[in-house]
Amino acid sequence: MFWRTVGRLIVVPLSFLLAAAAAIFILVTLGLERVTQAASRGQAGELGQLEVLIDLVWQGTVIASGFTVLPALAVAIIGEVARIRSSIYYIVGGGLALGAIPLLARLGADGGASLPAAPVWQVFATAGFVGGWLYWLLAGRNA
């Protein structure tokens, strides 16, 4: 019993760190892909170079604010305390946890409830799904 608890105290934080690193990797790579797609669509002709650059920088700050792990940490703690072993819980929970970050970043930035663009939601949700799945694979299935 004692060694099982000590093992969980080592496995859970290590698994969470690996899952967070994988989610950040997906967030950055998909985010860069979306930026590249937006730049190659020729939006500069419609809005002008400066407006496109400002929009890309704003989207980058929203993505950079996603490096907080508090919502994902809440999902992992609730799953461990409640001994939830379902992969669906961790995958969907990870997607919702990271999917909420763009909304929270917008609420804190301008005080309004403006919604971010759909590609931002897609990038964050995909990163959350991957992070949740990896956490379940390493630690959640033995909760």
C-alpha positions as CSV (number, residue, x, y, z in Angstrom):
1,M,0.0,0.0,0.0
2,F,2.8,2.4,0.9
3,W,4.8,1.7,-2.2
4,R,1.8,2.1,-4.4
5,T,1.1,5.5,-3.0
6,V,4.8,6.5,-3.4
7,G,4.6,5.2,-7.0
8,R,1.5,7.3,-7.7
9,L,3.2,10.4,-6.3
10,I,6.0,9.9,-8.8
11,V,4.0,8.7,-11.8
12,V,1.2,11.3,-11.7
13,P,3.3,14.5,-11.8
14,L,5.7,13.0,-14.4
15,S,2.8,11.9,-16.6
16,F,1.2,15.3,-16.2
17,L,4.4,17.1,-17.3
18,L,4.8,14.8,-20.3
19,A,1.2,15.3,-21.3
20,A,1.5,19.1,-20.9
21,A,4.7,19.1,-23.0
22,A,2.9,17.1,-25.7
23,A,-0.1,19.5,-25.6
24,I,2.3,22.5,-25.9
25,F,4.1,20.9,-28.8
26,I,0.7,20.3,-30.6
27,L,-0.4,23.8,-29.8
28,V,2.7,25.4,-31.2
29,T,2.9,23.3,-34.4
30,L,-0.8,23.6,-35.2
31,G,-0.7,27.3,-34.3
32,L,2.2,27.9,-36.7
33,E,0.4,25.9,-39.4
34,R,-2.7,28.1,-39.0
35,V,-0.6,31.3,-39.1
36,T,1.1,30.0,-42.3
37,Q,-2.3,29.2,-43.9
38,A,-3.7,32.7,-42.9
39,A,-0.6,34.4,-44.4
40,S,-0.7,32.4,-47.6
41,R,-4.4,33.0,-48.3
42,G,-3.7,36.5,-49.5
43,Q,-5.5,38.3,-46.7
44,A,-3.0,41.1,-47.0
45,G,-4.6,42.4,-50.1
46,E,-8.0,42.9,-48.3
47,L,-6.9,44.4,-45.1
48,G,-3.4,45.7,-45.7
49,Q,-0.1,44.4,-44.3
50,L,-0.2,46.2,-41.0
51,E,-3.7,45.0,-40.0
52,V,-2.8,41.4,-40.9
53,L,0.4,41.6,-38.8
54,I,-1.6,43.0,-35.8
55,D,-4.1,40.2,-36.1
56,L,-1.4,37.6,-36.3
57,V,0.3,39.0,-33.2
58,W,-3.0,39.1,-31.3
59,Q,-3.7,35.5,-32.2
60,G,-0.1,34.6,-31.1
61,T,-0.7,36.2,-27.7
62,V,-3.9,34.2,-27.3
63,I,-1.9,31.0,-28.2
64,A,0.9,32.0,-25.8
65,S,-1.5,32.5,-23.0
66,G,-2.5,28.8,-23.4
67,F,0.7,27.7,-21.7
68,T,-1.1,27.9,-18.4
69,V,-1.9,24.4,-17.1
70,L,-4.4,25.3,-14.4
71,P,-7.6,24.0,-16.2
72,A,-5.8,20.8,-17.2
73,L,-4.4,20.4,-13.7
74,A,-7.9,20.6,-12.3
75,V,-9.0,17.8,-14.7
76,A,-6.1,15.6,-13.6
77,I,-6.7,16.2,-9.9
78,I,-10.4,15.5,-10.1
79,G,-9.7,12.3,-12.1
80,E,-7.2,11.1,-9.6
81,V,-9.2,11.9,-6.5
82,A,-12.4,10.4,-7.9
83,R,-10.3,7.4,-9.4
84,I,-11.8,7.9,-12.8
85,R,-10.2,5.4,-15.3
86,S,-12.2,6.3,-18.4
87,S,-10.2,7.5,-21.4
88,I,-13.2,9.6,-22.5
89,Y,-13.0,11.6,-19.3
90,Y,-9.4,12.6,-19.8
91,I,-9.6,13.2,-23.5
92,V,-12.7,15.3,-23.4
93,G,-11.6,17.0,-20.2
94,G,-8.3,17.9,-21.7
95,G,-10.0,19.3,-24.8
96,L,-12.4,21.3,-22.7
97,A,-9.7,22.5,-20.4
98,L,-7.6,23.9,-23.2
99,G,-10.6,24.9,-25.3
100,A,-11.6,27.3,-22.5
101,I,-8.3,29.1,-22.5
102,P,-8.9,31.3,-25.5
103,L,-12.2,32.4,-24.0
104,L,-10.6,33.2,-20.7
105,A,-7.8,35.1,-22.4
106,R,-10.3,37.2,-24.3
107,L,-12.3,37.9,-21.2
108,G,-9.2,39.1,-19.3
109,A,-7.8,41.1,-22.2
110,D,-10.6,43.4,-23.2
111,G,-13.3,42.8,-20.6
112,G,-15.8,41.8,-23.3
113,A,-17.2,38.4,-24.2
114,S,-16.0,38.3,-27.8
115,L,-15.4,34.9,-29.1
116,P,-12.1,33.9,-30.8
117,A,-12.0,32.6,-34.3
118,A,-12.8,28.9,-35.0
119,P,-9.2,27.9,-35.9
120,V,-8.1,29.0,-32.5
121,W,-10.7,26.8,-30.8
122,Q,-9.6,23.9,-33.1
123,V,-5.9,24.2,-32.3
124,F,-6.5,24.4,-28.5
125,A,-9.1,21.6,-28.4
126,T,-6.8,19.3,-30.5
127,A,-3.9,20.0,-28.2
128,G,-6.1,19.3,-25.2
129,F,-7.3,16.0,-26.7
130,V,-3.7,14.9,-27.2
131,G,-2.6,15.9,-23.7
132,G,-5.6,14.2,-22.1
133,W,-5.1,11.0,-24.0
134,L,-1.4,10.9,-23.2
135,Y,-2.1,11.5,-19.5
136,W,-4.7,8.8,-19.5
137,L,-2.3,6.4,-21.2
138,L,0.5,7.1,-18.7
139,A,-1.3,7.6,-15.4
140,G,-5.1,7.9,-15.7
141,R,-5.9,4.3,-16.6
142,N,-4.4,3.2,-13.3
143,A,-6.1,5.9,-11.2
